[in-house]
Amino acid sequence: MFGIGGFEALLSLAFLLIIFLVCRELICWYWKLNSIDTTLKRIADRLDRMDGATPTKARRQDVSEDPVKAI
């Protein structure tokens, strides 16, 4: 009587996914995460140009190294 069929479950999941994506976009807009990400990427690119290193790959390898072993 109150069982959920396959189509209703799929429809419910699609609806929840849409609600999640809308809420996520609103949260990112409110906290300005998209613009912060863009600004940080722009800063990283400028620092790479100043340093003369290859973009982002060299920096990511340096960050992933163990700082104790580097000393």
C-alpha positions in Angstrom: 0.0 0.0 0.0 2.7 2.5 1.0 5.6 0.8 -0.9 7.8 2.9 -3.2 8.2 1.5 -6.7 11.3 1.9 -8.8 10.1 4.9 -10.8 9.0 6.8 -7.6 12.4 6.1 -6.0 14.3 7.3 -9.0 12.1 10.4 -9.2 12.7 11.1 -5.5 16.5 10.7 -6.0 16.4 13.1 -9.0 14.4 15.6 -7.0 16.8 15.4 -4.0 19.8 15.8 -6.3 18.3 19.0 -7.8 17.5 20.4 -4.4 21.1 19.6 -3.3 22.7 21.3 -6.3 20.5 24.4 -5.8 21.3 24.6 -2.1 25.0 24.1 -2.8 25.1 26.9 -5.4 23.3 29.2 -2.9 25.8 28.4 -0.2 28.8 28.9 -2.5 27.3 32.2 -3.6 26.6 33.4 -0.1 30.1 32.6 1.2 31.6 33.7 -2.1 33.6 30.5 -2.5 33.6 30.7 -6.3 35.2 34.1 -6.3 37.7 33.1 -3.6 38.7 30.1 -5.7 39.2 32.3 -8.8 41.2 34.8 -6.9 43.4 32.2 -5.3 44.1 30.6 -8.7 45.0 34.0 -10.2 47.4 34.7 -7.3 49.0 31.3 -7.7 49.5 31.9 -11.4 51.1 35.3 -10.8 53.4 33.8 -8.2 54.4 31.1 -10.6 55.2 33.7 -13.3 57.3 35.6 -10.7 59.1 32.5 -9.6 59.6 31.1 -13.1 58.4 27.7 -12.1 56.0 25.5 -14.0 52.4 26.3 -13.1 50.9 24.4 -10.1 52.6 21.0 -10.6 55.9 22.0 -9.0 54.1 23.7 -6.1 51.9 20.7 -5.5 54.8 18.4 -5.4 56.6 20.6 -2.9 53.5 20.8 -0.7 53.0 17.0 -0.7 56.6 16.3 0.5 57.2 15.6 4.2 58.5 18.8 5.8 60.7 16.8 8.2 62.5 15.0 5.4 63.1 18.2 3.6 65.2 19.5 6.5 
